[in-house]
Amino acid sequence: MSADPVSRDEPPIIRPLATDAEAWACAELMASSDPWRRLGRTLEQSYAIVRDPAREVSVALEPSASSDPRVAGFIVVIMQGVFVGYIQSVAVRADCRGRGLGSALIALAEQRILREVPNVFICASSFNPAARRLYERLGYKMVGELTDYIVRGHSESLLRKTKGPLSEFGSEGVF
């Protein structure tokens, strides 16, 4: 039982990352859970990712009995580079899983990305079949496999949800 009881009826509030305490909470969640733990991501590396100004981070804050809401999950989006519209990370605290929070975070990221580009990209590690099933259930299709991409012996499945090619989207200068 949690020392900070919350009502499961109150939905988390999802908003942009705002404080350093939230950034550390996201980093701790990332560094202590799979797939990042299995990929060797440290707490410091995780913190650097969520604080990188080139990334957009949104947090899901769970209402709590205390004055400070707890981070229940987060999502990291990258809107530059080769795969513009890349969801780099999505994480939900273990005790908050199974309530649709991961899907809600992904839906928020999709809305943000699809305002500017017609494609949303996400990867799933070969040892994380549950993530891949979730992404496929949400409409993502596999477009490639990156073998030995992050760690030797494992691959990353590159998945995409699309509204069409860049050339038909009116994204001048994007490609």
BELCOR-V592485 format. One line per field, one symbol per residue. psi: psi as a letter, one per 20 degrees, with the letter a starting at -180 (. if undefined). A space follows every 10 residues. Layout:
psi->???
This chain:
psi->pqimqqpihp qqpprqphrh ggghgggggg hjqqihghij prggggghgi ipiiqppqqo ppqrhrhoqq ohrrqpqpkr agmpkpogqp qpqgijqjjj gghggggggg gggihhqjpp qqqpqhjmhh ggggghhjjq qpirpnqkgg qpiqrpppqq pqirqgijik mpih.
